[in-house]
C-alpha cells in the first residue's frame, strides 16, 4: 500500500535542512506522498529508507516507452482505478496490425495511413500510434521484408513485432531495432531467449499468460534476467475474459498488493472475436497497448474520440490557446467578439459565427478554461485581462473601429471594460445561437450609426 505523508515523515531525517528544495521535511513528505518529488533529493536518507520510500511513492504502474522520436508512445505510470479519483495520464497506443503474408504495397498503404491520418477535435490533433507486424508466414526472410516495408515509408512509427521464432525477431530487428519496438511475446517456454533479445536491443517486452499467477511468475523471471520494461498480455479469449483480468491486474497493481503486476496491459482485439467492441472496452478498462486491424473511417473516429474523452483530465476543462482568431476573411471594419478559452464555448460560438456568414474576429482571453459565467463569478474574467489581451494580440492593428461585443453573461463588466480599454462595449446575447441575428441586426445598426454623414 502507498504510504501516507505522516508515515513518510517518520522515515525522514527531520533536519529541515532545505537541501531537497522544500522548507521542511513535512513539506517534502507531502510531495513524496503525492508522487511529486523523488526520494533521491534527500541527501540524508540511508539506502534502506530510500528503497522503502521509492517503492511506495513512485507510480504503481511502470512507465513504458515504445518507439523513438516524435511519435514515441508512453504508457503506464497510472495512479488510480477510476478516472474521477484523479485522472488517467497516458492514453493507450492504438496500433494497426499487418502480417507478412499481405502484399508489400498493402502494408505500405496501412503505414502511410497511420503516418498521415489526423482527426482534429476541440483543438487537438488525434492520431493512431503505430504498426504491429505479425510473422504469420513463419519465414524470417518474409517477416524481414514486411518490417522493411513499414520502415521504408519513413514513418518512424512505434512498431510491435509479433513472432514466435527468434530468427524472425532478428530479421525484423535489423530494420527497426533502433526504434525500440515492443516485442511480443515472452512465455513460460521462451522467456530466456526473449529477454536476451530485449536486453540486446533495449526493447520493451510483452509477457503472455492466461493466468494472473503466470504473469506474476514471468514478471519476476524477466526482472531477474535484467528486463524491467514489461507489458502484460493476459491472453483473453473473449471480451469478458479481458474485462475480468485487466480489472484484476489494475486493482492489484494500484493497491500494490502484487507489485509484480505494476505494468501496462496489452490487448489484441482480434483475440476477443469482437474487434470494435474490444477497442472501446480496452480504452475504458485499462488497456495501454491496443492492436487492431485497420479500422473503417467511422470506427476510427469513434475510437479516437473515445480515447480523447477518457484521457482528458476531469479536473481541468479542455482549453483553447488564447489569441485572435479569424472567422472567414474579416476586414478592418469587421466585428470583434470577445469570449473565454473554454473549448466548448469557442467551438460553439465559432460554429454559429460561420453560419452567420459575417466575417469577424474572435478575441479569446485566458480564463484557465472556465466558461463565461463561471469566469465572471470567479473573477477570472476581468477588465484588466481584456485590456491586456487587446494589446498582447494586436487587436488595435486589425480594425479601424474601437468596438467590442462581449458575451451576455459578461454584461456586469461592460462599463469597467470600457473604462479600462477605451473601447465601446456592446453586450451580445447570452445564447450563442442568437449571435447570427444579433450581428445582422444590432451590429449593422451600430455600424450605420457610426458612419459619417454624407
PLY file of the C-alpha trace (Angstrom):
ply
format ascii 1.0
element vertex 454
property float x
property float y
property float z
element edge 453
property int vertex1
property int vertex2
end_header
0.00 0.00 0.00
1.13 3.59 -0.62
2.41 5.38 2.45
0.66 8.49 3.75
2.54 11.75 4.28
2.88 11.26 8.06
4.17 7.71 7.56
6.78 9.02 5.15
7.68 11.88 7.51
8.57 9.38 10.25
11.22 7.88 7.95
12.81 11.23 7.07
15.76 12.71 9.00
13.66 15.70 10.22
16.58 18.11 9.78
14.56 20.72 7.86
17.81 21.41 6.01
16.06 22.65 2.84
18.64 20.82 0.67
15.80 18.96 -1.07
14.34 22.29 -2.16
11.45 22.25 0.32
11.30 24.34 3.51
10.59 21.41 5.85
10.75 17.64 5.92
6.97 17.55 6.32
6.52 19.50 3.07
8.88 17.08 1.34
6.92 14.14 2.79
3.66 15.56 1.41
5.21 15.87 -2.05
6.53 12.32 -1.87
3.07 11.07 -0.90
1.60 12.82 -3.94
4.25 11.46 -6.28
5.62 14.98 -6.92
9.14 14.52 -5.54
11.97 12.00 -5.74
13.47 10.36 -2.65
16.96 10.95 -4.06
16.55 14.67 -3.36
17.13 13.99 0.34
20.89 13.57 0.95
20.46 12.12 4.44
18.32 9.06 3.74
20.03 5.69 4.07
19.70 3.04 1.36
17.06 1.04 3.25
14.80 4.08 3.67
15.30 5.06 0.03
14.34 1.58 -1.13
11.21 1.56 1.03
10.12 5.07 0.12
10.98 4.67 -3.55
8.81 1.59 -3.88
5.95 3.28 -2.06
5.99 6.74 -3.62
6.68 6.04 -7.30
3.65 5.34 -9.54
2.43 1.76 -9.01
2.39 1.10 -12.77
5.73 1.44 -14.52
6.14 3.95 -17.34
7.00 2.16 -20.59
8.25 3.90 -23.73
7.59 2.32 -27.12
9.26 3.70 -30.20
11.56 6.66 -30.54
11.41 10.33 -31.51
8.35 12.45 -32.23
5.89 9.53 -32.41
7.14 7.90 -29.20
4.31 6.31 -27.19
4.36 6.47 -23.39
2.06 4.12 -21.48
1.63 3.23 -17.82
2.51 5.47 -14.86
-1.11 5.44 -13.72
-2.14 6.00 -10.10
-5.88 5.39 -9.85
-8.50 2.80 -10.65
-11.19 5.31 -11.61
-10.64 8.42 -13.71
-12.70 10.69 -11.45
-10.42 9.93 -8.47
-7.66 11.97 -10.11
-7.05 11.43 -13.81
-5.62 8.96 -16.30
-2.29 10.18 -17.67
-1.12 8.24 -20.71
-3.66 7.36 -23.42
-3.36 3.85 -24.85
-1.38 3.46 -28.01
-3.67 2.15 -30.77
-1.68 0.31 -33.44
-2.93 -1.06 -36.74
-1.85 -4.63 -37.43
-0.48 -6.10 -40.63
1.03 -9.50 -41.30
3.84 -10.64 -43.55
1.52 -12.58 -45.88
0.00 -9.30 -47.10
1.32 -7.67 -50.30
4.08 -5.17 -49.63
2.00 -2.41 -51.24
-0.87 -3.06 -48.82
1.48 -2.96 -45.81
2.91 0.32 -47.08
-0.60 1.77 -47.56
-1.58 0.95 -43.96
1.66 2.51 -42.76
1.01 5.70 -44.72
-2.48 5.89 -43.28
-1.21 5.73 -39.71
1.55 8.20 -40.58
-0.72 10.79 -42.22
-4.28 10.41 -40.90
-5.28 13.05 -38.35
-8.61 13.86 -36.74
-8.76 17.41 -35.36
-11.20 17.68 -32.47
-11.64 20.51 -29.93
-8.27 21.92 -30.85
-6.31 18.65 -30.62
-4.85 16.53 -33.40
-5.75 12.88 -32.79
-3.76 10.10 -34.46
-3.21 6.39 -34.34
0.14 5.44 -32.96
1.97 2.69 -34.79
2.11 -0.58 -36.70
2.08 -4.13 -35.34
3.74 -6.59 -37.75
2.97 -10.30 -37.32
5.11 -13.15 -38.61
2.20 -15.22 -39.91
4.21 -16.79 -42.73
6.67 -18.46 -40.37
9.55 -17.28 -42.55
12.17 -14.91 -41.07
13.02 -13.58 -44.53
9.39 -12.75 -45.35
8.98 -11.15 -41.94
12.06 -9.03 -42.51
10.63 -7.79 -45.82
7.35 -6.85 -44.14
9.15 -4.87 -41.45
11.28 -3.24 -44.14
8.10 -2.21 -45.99
6.88 -0.41 -42.87
10.19 1.30 -42.24
10.55 2.14 -45.92
7.73 4.66 -45.62
9.95 6.73 -43.29
7.05 6.95 -40.86
9.19 6.41 -37.73
6.14 4.85 -36.08
6.40 2.79 -32.89
6.40 -0.85 -34.03
5.25 -4.04 -32.37
6.96 -7.18 -33.64
4.86 -10.33 -33.20
6.61 -13.66 -33.79
7.48 -16.99 -32.21
10.80 -17.72 -33.90
13.88 -15.87 -32.55
15.22 -15.84 -36.11
12.15 -13.87 -37.24
12.71 -11.30 -34.49
16.33 -10.99 -35.55
15.28 -10.41 -39.18
12.79 -7.73 -38.13
15.09 -6.00 -35.65
17.66 -5.47 -38.39
15.25 -2.91 -39.85
13.74 -1.30 -36.74
15.89 -2.21 -33.74
16.89 1.42 -33.12
13.22 2.44 -32.82
12.63 0.49 -29.59
9.92 -1.85 -30.91
7.72 -3.73 -28.48
8.47 -7.46 -28.73
5.55 -9.90 -28.44
5.76 -12.17 -26.56
7.70 -13.92 -23.80
6.06 -17.04 -22.38
7.00 -19.60 -19.78
8.68 -21.63 -22.53
10.77 -18.96 -24.27
11.34 -16.12 -21.79
15.11 -16.67 -21.58
15.60 -16.11 -25.29
13.13 -13.21 -25.43
14.82 -11.49 -22.51
18.18 -11.84 -24.26
16.72 -10.17 -27.38
15.08 -7.38 -25.37
18.30 -6.65 -23.49
20.44 -6.71 -26.62
18.25 -4.19 -28.48
16.97 -2.17 -25.50
13.34 -3.07 -26.30
10.30 -3.35 -24.05
8.89 -6.86 -23.87
5.38 -8.32 -23.71
4.93 -11.24 -21.32
1.95 -13.50 -22.01
-0.02 -15.87 -19.79
-3.65 -16.87 -19.39
-3.44 -16.62 -15.59
-2.54 -13.86 -13.13
-0.16 -16.27 -11.40
1.60 -16.94 -14.69
2.07 -13.22 -15.36
3.47 -12.70 -11.86
5.92 -15.56 -12.31
7.05 -14.31 -15.72
7.46 -10.74 -14.42
9.74 -11.99 -11.65
11.76 -14.18 -14.01
12.20 -11.40 -16.58
13.25 -8.96 -13.85
15.87 -11.47 -12.72
17.09 -11.61 -16.32
17.53 -7.82 -16.23
14.47 -6.82 -18.27
12.39 -4.20 -16.43
10.30 -2.71 -19.25
7.41 -5.15 -19.48
3.84 -5.14 -20.83
1.31 -7.72 -19.65
-0.78 -9.74 -22.11
-3.49 -11.65 -20.20
-4.32 -13.52 -23.42
-8.12 -13.10 -23.22
-10.36 -15.47 -25.15
-13.34 -13.09 -25.03
-14.36 -9.58 -24.01
-15.49 -10.91 -20.64
-12.10 -12.52 -20.07
-10.32 -9.27 -20.80
-12.58 -7.21 -18.55
-12.09 -9.56 -15.60
-8.33 -9.94 -15.99
-7.46 -6.34 -16.82
-9.54 -5.06 -13.90
-7.94 -7.54 -11.52
-4.45 -6.58 -12.73
-5.21 -2.87 -12.29
-6.63 -3.35 -8.79
-3.69 -5.45 -7.60
-1.20 -3.01 -9.13
-2.79 0.21 -7.88
-3.08 -1.11 -4.32
0.47 -2.53 -4.60
-0.92 -5.85 -3.39
1.14 -7.61 -6.08
3.84 -5.17 -7.26
4.91 -7.60 -9.99
1.70 -6.67 -11.84
2.65 -2.99 -11.94
2.99 -2.83 -15.72
0.79 -1.65 -18.64
-1.65 -4.12 -20.24
-1.66 -5.33 -23.86
-4.78 -6.16 -25.88
-5.02 -7.76 -29.31
-8.63 -7.06 -30.28
-8.70 -9.99 -32.74
-8.37 -12.47 -29.87
-11.74 -11.43 -28.44
-13.78 -12.10 -31.58
-15.37 -8.62 -31.35
-12.69 -6.15 -32.50
-14.70 -2.90 -32.48
-16.23 -3.58 -29.08
-12.82 -4.65 -27.78
-11.30 -1.30 -28.72
-13.94 0.56 -26.70
-13.56 -1.79 -23.75
-9.78 -1.61 -23.92
-9.77 2.18 -23.88
-12.11 2.37 -20.90
-10.79 -0.62 -18.96
-7.08 -0.29 -18.70
-5.51 -1.48 -21.95
-2.37 0.55 -22.64
-1.37 -1.04 -25.95
-4.24 -1.91 -28.30
-3.52 -3.80 -31.53
-6.32 -3.90 -34.10
-6.87 -4.43 -37.79
-7.14 -1.12 -39.72
-10.46 0.50 -38.83
-13.12 1.89 -41.13
-13.33 5.72 -41.12
-16.37 5.68 -38.82
-14.84 3.27 -36.31
-11.55 5.19 -36.43
-13.24 8.47 -35.49
-15.19 6.76 -32.72
-12.05 5.19 -31.23
-10.01 8.40 -31.33
-12.87 10.42 -29.86
-13.50 7.95 -27.04
-9.81 7.85 -26.16
-9.65 11.64 -26.04
-12.71 11.81 -23.80
-11.49 9.19 -21.33
-7.97 10.58 -21.13
-8.95 14.21 -20.65
-8.30 15.35 -17.08
-11.78 15.62 -15.49
-10.45 18.31 -13.15
-9.22 20.52 -15.98
-11.52 21.75 -18.75
-10.27 21.48 -22.31
-8.81 24.84 -23.21
-8.15 26.75 -26.40
-4.98 28.74 -26.85
-5.77 32.42 -26.17
-5.37 34.68 -29.16
-7.11 36.47 -32.01
-8.92 34.10 -34.35
-10.42 34.90 -37.75
-13.79 33.65 -38.93
-13.92 33.98 -42.69
-11.86 36.85 -44.14
-12.55 39.84 -41.88
-11.51 43.34 -42.96
-10.76 46.47 -40.94
-14.48 47.06 -40.28
-15.26 43.52 -39.08
-16.79 42.99 -35.64
-14.62 41.86 -32.74
-16.22 39.36 -30.35
-14.54 38.65 -27.03
-15.03 35.35 -25.24
-13.22 32.86 -23.00
-10.89 29.97 -23.82
-13.21 27.17 -22.67
-13.14 24.92 -25.74
-16.88 24.20 -25.78
-17.61 27.94 -25.73
-15.09 28.55 -28.51
-16.33 25.89 -30.92
-20.00 26.61 -30.24
-19.54 30.32 -30.92
-17.31 29.67 -33.92
-19.94 27.42 -35.48
-22.69 29.99 -35.15
-20.43 32.75 -36.45
-19.58 30.71 -39.52
-23.29 30.11 -40.10
-23.95 33.86 -39.95
-21.60 34.38 -42.94
-20.37 37.64 -41.43
-16.55 37.71 -41.34
-15.33 38.65 -37.88
-12.61 38.38 -35.24
-12.81 36.27 -32.09
-10.69 37.57 -29.21
-10.10 34.59 -26.92
-8.90 35.56 -23.44
-7.30 33.23 -20.90
-9.75 32.30 -18.13
-7.97 28.98 -17.46
-10.63 27.10 -19.39
-13.61 28.37 -17.39
-16.92 29.21 -19.06
-18.07 32.82 -19.25
-20.48 32.68 -16.30
-18.03 30.76 -14.10
-15.12 33.03 -15.06
-17.11 36.15 -14.18
-18.19 34.68 -10.84
-14.65 33.52 -10.01
-13.02 36.78 -11.02
-11.04 35.11 -13.80
-12.62 37.36 -16.43
-11.79 40.99 -15.69
-11.41 44.31 -17.44
-7.63 44.15 -16.94
-7.49 40.76 -18.67
-9.45 42.10 -21.64
-7.26 45.24 -21.82
-4.05 43.21 -21.73
-5.37 40.74 -24.31
-6.21 43.53 -26.75
-2.63 44.77 -26.55
-1.00 41.34 -26.48
-2.76 40.08 -29.60
-2.62 43.36 -31.56
-6.36 43.78 -31.98
-5.98 47.53 -32.46
-3.92 46.87 -35.61
-6.61 44.69 -37.18
-9.64 47.02 -37.12
-10.19 50.75 -37.53
-13.12 50.92 -35.12
-12.89 50.56 -31.35
-15.99 48.48 -30.65
-16.17 45.09 -28.99
-19.01 42.63 -28.48
-18.89 40.75 -25.18
-20.99 37.74 -24.10
-24.32 38.48 -22.43
-23.21 36.77 -19.21
-20.29 39.21 -19.00
-22.59 42.27 -19.03
-21.67 43.28 -15.42
-18.17 44.02 -16.70
-19.18 46.17 -19.65
-18.62 49.55 -18.03
-15.32 48.57 -16.45
-14.07 47.14 -19.75
-14.93 50.44 -21.49
-13.04 52.42 -18.83
-10.00 50.15 -18.93
-9.72 49.80 -22.70
-11.25 52.93 -24.20
-13.30 50.69 -26.47
-17.06 50.88 -26.79
-18.57 47.70 -25.40
-21.66 46.11 -26.91
-23.37 43.40 -24.89
-24.23 40.43 -27.05
-26.78 37.68 -26.43
-26.38 35.11 -23.68
-27.14 32.25 -26.05
-24.59 31.77 -28.84
-27.37 30.54 -31.10
-28.64 34.13 -31.28
-25.33 35.68 -32.36
-26.15 35.49 -36.07
-29.34 37.54 -35.70
-27.50 39.93 -33.39
-24.79 40.61 -35.95
-27.24 41.02 -38.81
-29.38 43.44 -36.83
-27.56 45.13 -33.96
-24.04 45.19 -35.37
-25.15 46.53 -38.74
-27.27 49.11 -36.95
-24.25 50.10 -34.84
-22.09 50.41 -37.92
-24.69 52.58 -39.60
-24.91 54.83 -36.56
-21.15 55.20 -36.54
-20.85 56.12 -40.22
-20.07 59.76 -41.05
-22.96 61.73 -42.58
-22.92 62.10 -46.36
0 1
1 2
2 3
3 4
4 5
5 6
6 7
7 8
8 9
9 10
10 11
11 12
12 13
13 14
14 15
15 16
16 17
17 18
18 19
19 20
20 21
21 22
22 23
23 24
24 25
25 26
26 27
27 28
28 29
29 30
30 31
31 32
32 33
33 34
34 35
35 36
36 37
37 38
38 39
39 40
40 41
41 42
42 43
43 44
44 45
45 46
46 47
47 48
48 49
49 50
50 51
51 52
52 53
53 54
54 55
55 56
56 57
57 58
58 59
59 60
60 61
61 62
62 63
63 64
64 65
65 66
66 67
67 68
68 69
69 70
70 71
71 72
72 73
73 74
74 75
75 76
76 77
77 78
78 79
79 80
80 81
81 82
82 83
83 84
84 85
85 86
86 87
87 88
88 89
89 90
90 91
91 92
92 93
93 94
94 95
95 96
96 97
97 98
98 99
99 100
100 101
101 102
102 103
103 104
104 105
105 106
106 107
107 108
108 109
109 110
110 111
111 112
112 113
113 114
114 115
115 116
116 117
117 118
118 119
119 120
120 121
121 122
122 123
123 124
124 125
125 126
126 127
127 128
128 129
129 130
130 131
131 132
132 133
133 134
134 135
135 136
136 137
137 138
138 139
139 140
140 141
141 142
142 143
143 144
144 145
145 146
146 147
147 148
148 149
149 150
150 151
151 152
152 153
153 154
154 155
155 156
156 157
157 158
158 159
159 160
160 161
161 162
162 163
163 164
164 165
165 166
166 167
167 168
168 169
169 170
170 171
171 172
172 173
173 174
174 175
175 176
176 177
177 178
178 179
179 180
180 181
181 182
182 183
183 184
184 185
185 186
186 187
187 188
188 189
189 190
190 191
191 192
192 193
193 194
194 195
195 196
196 197
197 198
198 199
199 200
200 201
201 202
202 203
203 204
204 205
205 206
206 207
207 208
208 209
209 210
210 211
211 212
212 213
213 214
214 215
215 216
216 217
217 218
218 219
219 220
220 221
221 222
222 223
223 224
224 225
225 226
226 227
227 228
228 229
229 230
230 231
231 232
232 233
233 234
234 235
235 236
236 237
237 238
238 239
239 240
240 241
241 242
242 243
243 244
244 245
245 246
246 247
247 248
248 249
249 250
250 251
251 252
252 253
253 254
254 255
255 256
256 257
257 258
258 259
259 260
260 261
261 262
262 263
263 264
264 265
265 266
266 267
267 268
268 269
269 270
270 271
271 272
272 273
273 274
274 275
275 276
276 277
277 278
278 279
279 280
280 281
281 282
282 283
283 284
284 285
285 286
286 287
287 288
288 289
289 290
290 291
291 292
292 293
293 294
294 295
295 296
296 297
297 298
298 299
299 300
300 301
301 302
302 303
303 304
304 305
305 306
306 307
307 308
308 309
309 310
310 311
311 312
312 313
313 314
314 315
315 316
316 317
317 318
318 319
319 320
320 321
321 322
322 323
323 324
324 325
325 326
326 327
327 328
328 329
329 330
330 331
331 332
332 333
333 334
334 335
335 336
336 337
337 338
338 339
339 340
340 341
341 342
342 343
343 344
344 345
345 346
346 347
347 348
348 349
349 350
350 351
351 352
352 353
353 354
354 355
355 356
356 357
357 358
358 359
359 360
360 361
361 362
362 363
363 364
364 365
365 366
366 367
367 368
368 369
369 370
370 371
371 372
372 373
373 374
374 375
375 376
376 377
377 378
378 379
379 380
380 381
381 382
382 383
383 384
384 385
385 386
386 387
387 388
388 389
389 390
390 391
391 392
392 393
393 394
394 395
395 396
396 397
397 398
398 399
399 400
400 401
401 402
402 403
403 404
404 405
405 406
406 407
407 408
408 409
409 410
410 411
411 412
412 413
413 414
414 415
415 416
416 417
417 418
418 419
419 420
420 421
421 422
422 423
423 424
424 425
425 426
426 427
427 428
428 429
429 430
430 431
431 432
432 433
433 434
434 435
435 436
436 437
437 438
438 439
439 440
440 441
441 442
442 443
443 444
444 445
445 446
446 447
447 448
448 449
449 450
450 451
451 452
452 453
